[in-house]
């Protein structure tokens, strides 16, 4: 692995490289707060609801070490269309993506996950003969960064690194690095933008827009899910009945575990108990559930109490809910408004065959000269 880019990048930062051997990809700890303390604060805030407002579980709790592995299992499910659809787009347009990147580019992937998809892009950069490319995978779980980076092949012209932290840490890191690095392309794949509320999504896109430097040719590639088939959406996020097979932990056999969606969602409550150091949630008292909100193009996820239970000073009767999050399936006209409000212009759009899932390559509008 080439280390020249890392030396240049690292020389400008106080972040600590915590690589444990020369064979491992360097990983920078860019967390402003330790993950456990930050999540403890978010859990406490979630418990501070009053009146008829429901508790909403922080979605970051889904993605600890166990949760990431469970989610990886979900991506192999036949009905989980977002992953298959995005792989289709990347396979068809990876070379176009590579052509849009300059030599010396920095590729930063937010919420990198298992890296199967980005591997298609990094291979395309190699094929295109792009020089001195650096790829940074940003994720919250250190052990998963180590595991997934180790699974990437050795590229001829791409050096790979990890960034350990939250999204906000990644934005701060990019802003600190802005005077020291070449063109940046930020990747946000998986249509994960749909997990935010609409105001949160607008703020998130605007935050990324502020890190882009028009004079350097920086870009932002983001995936949006436009599917409006309720049945297809439901099957993607809920376990089918009668699935009685198991999943190989080595990923060598793609055999899917029964109830993996349920395990993934309930793992957030287990993770909350672990972070808080006590049984905040009775895991036997909750099951995951969902509903379609057609008017707002949204699939909602929540927990439903299967018997009376108490969480802190909140009493729940059987059948009452705690919210977890949503999967918003954005109409294209709404996306255009989000981009416009953030000062972003669409440079390229890559669609799947049915045009209900898209990757958008965006650039920031250059500031207009003062009159």
Secondary structure per residue as TSV (DSSP state, phi and psi in degrees):
chain	resnum	aa	ss	phi	psi
A	1	X	-	360.0	135.9
A	2	X	-	-73.1	140.6
A	3	X	-	-119.0	3.2
A	4	X	H	-64.5	-40.2
A	5	X	H	-66.5	-40.8
A	6	X	H	-61.6	-40.1
A	7	X	H	-61.4	-43.0
A	8	X	H	-66.3	-45.0
A	9	X	H	-65.3	-49.1
A	10	X	H	-65.4	-27.4
A	11	X	T	-67.1	-16.6
A	12	X	T	-101.1	0.8
A	13	X	-	-126.5	149.4
A	14	X	-	-84.0	-4.0
A	15	X	-	-60.3	149.1
A	16	X	E	-99.0	126.5
A	17	X	E	-83.6	124.2
A	18	X	-	-115.0	28.7
A	19	X	-	-60.7	137.7
A	20	X	-	-99.2	-10.9
A	21	X	S	-156.6	157.0
A	22	X	T	-61.4	-22.5
A	23	X	T	-80.2	-16.3
A	24	X	S	-84.4	148.2
A	25	X	-	-65.8	134.6
A	26	X	-	-60.4	138.1
A	27	X	E	-124.5	124.7
A	28	X	E	-95.3	130.7
A	29	X	E	-86.3	102.8
A	30	X	-	-106.8	12.8
A	31	X	-	-67.4	127.6
A	32	X	S	-74.2	-38.1
A	33	X	S	-120.4	148.6
A	34	X	-	-62.8	142.1
A	35	X	H	-54.4	-43.7
A	36	X	H	-63.6	-41.1
A	37	X	H	-67.5	-41.4
A	38	X	H	-63.2	-43.4
A	39	X	H	-70.8	-34.2
A	40	X	H	-57.8	-43.9
A	41	X	H	-62.8	-41.6
A	42	X	H	-67.5	-35.8
A	43	X	H	-66.8	-44.8
A	44	X	H	-60.7	-42.6
A	45	X	H	-62.1	-37.1
A	46	X	H	-64.6	-29.7
A	47	X	T	-79.4	-7.4
A	48	X	T	-92.3	26.3
A	49	X	-	-73.8	152.6
A	50	X	-	-131.8	156.1
A	51	X	T	63.9	-132.3
A	52	X	T	-90.4	-0.4
A	53	X	-	-69.2	131.6
A	54	X	-	-84.2	150.1
A	55	X	-	-64.4	136.0
A	56	X	B	-120.2	120.4
A	57	X	-	-75.7	129.2
A	58	X	-	-58.6	127.4
A	59	X	G	-68.1	-20.0
A	60	X	G	-60.4	-23.2
A	61	X	G	-65.0	-18.7
A	62	X	G	-67.7	-25.7
A	63	X	G	-111.8	47.6
A	64	X	S	-81.0	-172.7
A	65	X	H	-56.7	-48.4
A	66	X	H	-67.3	-41.2
A	67	X	H	-62.9	-39.4
A	68	X	H	-63.8	-38.2
A	69	X	H	-69.7	-37.7
A	70	X	H	-65.7	-40.3
A	71	X	H	-66.0	-35.3
A	72	X	H	-60.4	-37.9
A	73	X	H	-61.6	-41.3
A	74	X	H	-60.3	-36.8
A	75	X	H	-65.0	-17.1
A	76	X	T	-92.2	-6.0
A	77	X	S	-65.7	142.3
A	78	X	T	-59.3	-38.4
A	79	X	T	-86.3	-5.5
A	80	X	-	-84.1	84.4
A	81	X	H	-70.1	-29.2
A	82	X	H	-56.7	-41.9
A	83	X	H	-68.3	-46.4
A	84	X	H	-62.6	-40.8
A	85	X	H	-65.6	-42.2
A	86	X	H	-68.4	-37.1
A	87	X	H	-60.6	-40.0
A	88	X	H	-59.2	-46.3
A	89	X	H	-64.7	-44.4
A	90	X	H	-66.6	-38.2
A	91	X	H	-63.3	-36.1
A	92	X	H	-79.3	-29.7
A	93	X	H	-124.1	11.6
A	94	X	H	-59.0	-37.8
A	95	X	H	-68.0	-34.8
A	96	X	H	-66.1	-39.3
A	97	X	H	-60.0	-46.9
A	98	X	H	-60.0	-40.1
A	99	X	H	-63.8	-26.0
A	100	X	H	-80.3	-10.7
A	101	X	S	-96.3	140.6
A	102	X	-	-90.5	160.3
A	103	X	T	-56.9	144.9
A	104	X	T	77.8	13.3
A	105	X	-	-74.2	152.5
A	106	X	E	-108.0	123.8
A	107	X	E	-106.7	119.6
A	108	X	E	-116.8	119.5
A	109	X	E	-104.7	122.0
A	110	X	E	-85.8	127.7
A	111	X	T	62.0	60.4
A	112	X	-	-66.5	-31.3
A	113	X	T	64.1	-138.0
A	114	X	T	-87.9	-5.1
A	115	X	-	72.3	7.0
A	116	X	H	-62.1	-40.9
A	117	X	H	-74.0	-44.2
A	118	X	H	-67.1	-24.8
A	119	X	H	-57.2	-36.0
A	120	X	H	-61.4	-39.4
A	121	X	H	-72.6	-40.0
A	122	X	H	-68.3	-36.6
A	123	X	H	-64.0	-38.5
A	124	X	H	-65.9	-37.4
A	125	X	H	-62.5	-39.5
A	126	X	H	-63.7	-45.8
A	127	X	H	-59.8	-35.7
A	128	X	T	-76.3	-6.3
A	129	X	T	72.7	21.4
A	130	X	-	-65.6	141.5
A	131	X	-	-106.5	146.2
A	132	X	S	52.7	50.8
A	133	X	E	-90.7	136.4
A	134	X	E	-119.7	127.1
A	135	X	E	-109.2	128.3
A	136	X	E	-118.6	119.6
A	137	X	E	-95.2	117.5
A	138	X	E	-99.2	124.3
A	139	X	E	-152.4	163.0
A	140	X	S	-86.8	-22.1
A	141	X	-	-106.0	117.6
A	142	X	H	-64.4	-45.3
A	143	X	H	-64.0	-34.1
A	144	X	H	-71.8	-34.3
A	145	X	H	-60.0	-45.8
A	146	X	H	-60.0	-47.5
A	147	X	H	-64.3	-48.4
A	148	X	H	-73.8	-37.7
A	149	X	H	-64.1	-34.9
A	150	X	H	-66.3	-23.4
A	151	X	H	-83.8	-12.2
A	152	X	S	-71.6	146.6
A	153	X	-	-73.6	172.4
A	154	X	-	-84.5	121.6
A	155	X	-	-96.2	154.0
A	156	X	S	-73.4	-39.3
A	157	X	S	-124.8	10.6
A	158	X	E	-121.0	124.8
A	159	X	E	-101.8	139.4
A	160	X	E	-116.1	139.3
A	161	X	E	-141.5	165.7
A	162	X	E	-117.3	148.0
A	163	X	E	-121.3	118.8
A	164	X	E	-98.3	111.2
A	165	X	S	169.1	-177.2
A	166	X	-	-84.2	170.7
A	167	X	H	-55.0	-46.0
A	168	X	H	-59.6	-36.4
A	169	X	H	-64.1	-38.8
A	170	X	H	-63.8	-40.4
A	171	X	H	-63.6	-43.5
A	172	X	H	-63.2	-40.4
A	173	X	H	-61.9	-45.0
A	174	X	H	-63.1	-40.9
A	175	X	H	-65.1	-38.8
A	176	X	H	-67.9	-31.1
A	177	X	H	-86.7	-5.1
A	178	X	T	-58.8	-28.6
A	179	X	T	-89.3	-2.7
A	180	X	T	-119.9	-3.5
A	181	X	-	-128.9	161.3
A	182	X	-	-80.2	-158.2
A	183	X	-	-58.3	140.1
A	184	X	E	-117.2	134.7
A	185	X	E	-118.2	121.3
A	186	X	E	-96.7	128.1
A	187	X	E	-105.8	133.1
A	188	X	E	-135.1	88.0
A	189	X	-	-93.6	178.9
A	190	X	T	81.0	8.1
A	191	X	T	49.6	32.0
A	192	X	G	-66.6	-17.1
A	193	X	G	-58.1	-26.2
A	194	X	G	-69.5	-12.4
A	195	X	G	-79.1	-18.6
A	196	X	S	-81.1	155.4
A	197	X	-	-66.6	164.6
A	198	X	H	-60.2	-45.3
A	199	X	H	-62.5	-39.9
A	200	X	H	-62.7	-40.2
A	201	X	H	-64.0	-42.8
A	202	X	H	-61.9	-43.0
A	203	X	H	-65.3	-38.7
A	204	X	H	-63.9	-48.5
A	205	X	H	-62.8	-39.8
A	206	X	H	-65.2	-38.0
A	207	X	H	-62.5	-41.2
A	208	X	H	-68.1	-41.3
A	209	X	H	-56.5	-36.9
A	210	X	H	-68.6	-19.9
A	211	X	H	-84.7	-15.5
A	212	X	-	-79.0	139.9
A	213	X	-	-112.4	104.8
A	214	X	G	-56.5	-36.1
A	215	X	G	-68.8	-18.7
A	216	X	G	-98.9	-6.8
A	217	X	T	78.4	24.9
A	218	X	-	-62.6	152.5
A	219	X	E	-143.2	161.3
A	220	X	E	-130.7	121.7
A	221	X	E	-110.2	119.3
A	222	X	E	-132.7	143.0
A	223	X	E	-100.1	136.0
A	224	X	E	-127.0	138.6
A	225	X	E	-98.9	122.8
A	226	X	-	-107.6	8.5
A	227	X	-	-60.3	135.7
A	228	X	-	-124.0	21.3
A	229	X	-	-92.2	102.8
A	230	X	H	-58.4	-41.5
A	231	X	H	-64.7	-43.6
A	232	X	H	-62.8	-42.8
A	233	X	H	-63.7	-45.3
A	234	X	H	-59.9	-45.1
A	235	X	H	-64.2	-28.1
A	236	X	H	-70.3	-26.8
A	237	X	H	-117.4	7.4
A	238	X	S	-136.7	150.3
A	239	X	-	-73.2	134.8
A	240	X	-	-74.6	163.7
A	241	X	T	-79.4	146.8
A	242	X	T	73.7	26.4
A	243	X	-	-92.2	94.5
A	244	X	-	-106.7	44.2
A	245	X	-	-123.8	169.5
A	246	X	-	-118.3	164.4
A	247	X	-	-111.5	133.1
A	248	X	-	-73.8	125.2
A	249	X	T	-66.8	-20.4
A	250	X	T	-82.7	-7.5
A	251	X	S	64.6	8.9
A	252	X	S	-76.6	-27.5
A	253	X	S	-118.9	123.7
A	254	X	-	-88.3	76.1
A	255	X	-	-114.4	122.0
A	256	X	-	-93.5	138.2
A	257	X	-	-79.2	135.6
A	258	X	T	-62.3	134.8
A	259	X	T	72.4	28.5
A	260	X	H	-68.3	-32.4
A	261	X	H	-62.3	-45.8
A	262	X	H	-61.3	-44.3
A	263	X	H	-62.4	-41.9
A	264	X	H	-61.4	-47.3
A	265	X	H	-71.2	-41.3
A	266	X	H	-70.1	-22.5
A	267	X	H	-62.3	-26.8
A	268	X	H	-61.9	-38.2
A	269	X	H	-71.6	-38.7
A	270	X	H	-62.6	-41.0
A	271	X	H	-63.4	-40.5
A	272	X	H	-61.0	-42.4
A	273	X	H	-61.0	-41.7
A	274	X	H	-64.7	-44.8
A	275	X	H	-65.1	-40.2
A	276	X	H	-81.8	-12.4
A	277	X	T	73.8	21.9
A	278	X	S	-160.5	167.9
A	279	X	-	-83.2	75.9
A	280	X	-	-62.7	-41.1
A	281	X	S	-114.9	134.1
A	282	X	-	-80.1	106.9
A	283	X	G	-64.7	-23.3
A	284	X	G	-79.9	-6.4
A	285	X	G	-95.7	-7.3
A	286	X	E	-126.4	146.2
A	287	X	E	-135.3	150.6
A	288	X	E	-79.0	154.0
A	289	X	E	-154.3	175.9
A	290	X	E	-161.6	171.8
A	291	X	E	-157.1	154.0
A	292	X	E	-96.8	132.1
A	293	X	E	-113.5	90.0
A	294	X	G	-64.6	-36.2
A	295	X	G	-60.7	-34.6
A	296	X	G	-107.8	15.0
A	297	X	T	52.0	45.4
A	298	X	E	-133.3	135.1
A	299	X	E	-102.6	121.1
A	300	X	E	-101.3	139.4
A	301	X	E	-115.0	139.6
A	302	X	E	-156.8	172.0
A	303	X	E	-108.1	142.2
A	304	X	E	-120.9	130.7
A	305	X	E	-70.0	129.3
A	306	X	S	-94.9	-6.9
A	307	X	S	-157.0	168.7
A	308	X	-	-58.2	139.0
A	309	X	E	-155.3	166.1
A	310	X	E	-126.2	135.1
A	311	X	E	-124.4	111.7
A	312	X	T	54.4	-122.5
A	313	X	T	-101.2	17.9
A	314	X	E	-101.8	126.2
A	315	X	E	-100.2	132.2
A	316	X	E	-117.0	129.5
A	317	X	-	-85.9	157.1
A	318	X	T	-51.8	129.4
A	319	X	T	95.8	-14.2
A	320	X	-	-76.0	161.4
A	321	X	E	-116.0	152.4
A	322	X	E	-121.7	131.4
A	323	X	E	-78.7	149.6
A	324	X	E	-117.9	-50.3
A	325	X	E	174.2	-161.8
A	326	X	E	-151.1	164.7
A	327	X	E	-124.4	100.8
A	328	X	E	-86.6	130.8
A	329	X	-	-105.7	94.5
A	330	X	-	-74.0	131.3
A	331	X	-	-66.4	150.2
A	332	X	H	-62.1	-37.5
A	333	X	H	-64.5	-33.5
A	334	X	H	-69.0	-38.6
A	335	X	H	-62.4	-41.9
A	336	X	H	-59.6	-38.3
A	337	X	H	-65.9	-41.0
A	338	X	H	-60.0	-45.4
A	339	X	H	-62.8	-45.4
A	340	X	H	-61.7	-43.7
A	341	X	H	-62.5	-30.3
A	342	X	T	-86.6	-2.7
A	343	X	T	76.6	30.5
A	344	X	E	-110.1	144.5
A	345	X	E	-115.3	140.2
A	346	X	E	-78.0	119.1
A	347	X	E	-90.7	-39.1
A	348	X	E	-150.8	150.5
A	349	X	E	-133.7	130.5
A	350	X	E	-115.7	123.0
A	351	X	E	-112.9	157.7
A	352	X	-	-79.5	176.8
A	353	X	T	-60.8	-38.7
A	354	X	T	-89.4	0.6
A	355	X	S	56.6	35.7
A	356	X	S	-114.9	16.9
A	357	X	E	-155.2	132.9
A	358	X	E	-142.1	148.6
A	359	X	E	-108.3	129.3
A	360	X	E	-111.0	128.6
A	361	X	E	-100.5	118.7
A	362	X	E	-118.4	148.0
A	363	X	E	-127.8	157.4
A	364	X	E	-86.6	136.7
A	365	X	-	-64.5	133.1
A	366	X	-	-68.2	143.9
A	367	X	-	-64.3	137.9
A	368	X	-	-76.6	137.9
A	369	X	-	-64.5	144.1
A	370	X	-	-67.4	142.8
A	371	X	-	-77.8	360.0
